[in-house]
Amino acid sequence: MRKAYVDKDNCTSCNQCADNLPKYFMMDEDDLSQTHLSGDAINDAMIPDEDEKKVQKEMDECPGECIHWKKH
């Protein structure tokens, strides 16, 4: 399991990640993306191993290149 977060300074508010993978991404009150787990662990979501590829796909396709894995 790894943690994912969004660098909000580079978010383009395109909604792509939140539309494609709402289980782990949602838009905040400023229309910027953030990671979550059932509405908790805001922008500090632990991604289960079985969903890491799905999150990686969103990272790879993000126009703002703002979704990252947290370094330990």
Secondary structure as UniProt FT lines:
FT   STRAND          2..6
FT   HELIX           8..10
FT   HELIX           16..20
FT   TURN            22..24
FT   STRAND          25..27
FT   TURN            29..30
FT   STRAND          33..35
FT   TURN            38..39
FT   TURN            42..43
FT   STRAND          45..47
FT   HELIX           49..51
FT   HELIX           52..61
FT   TURN            63..64
FT   STRAND          67..69
//
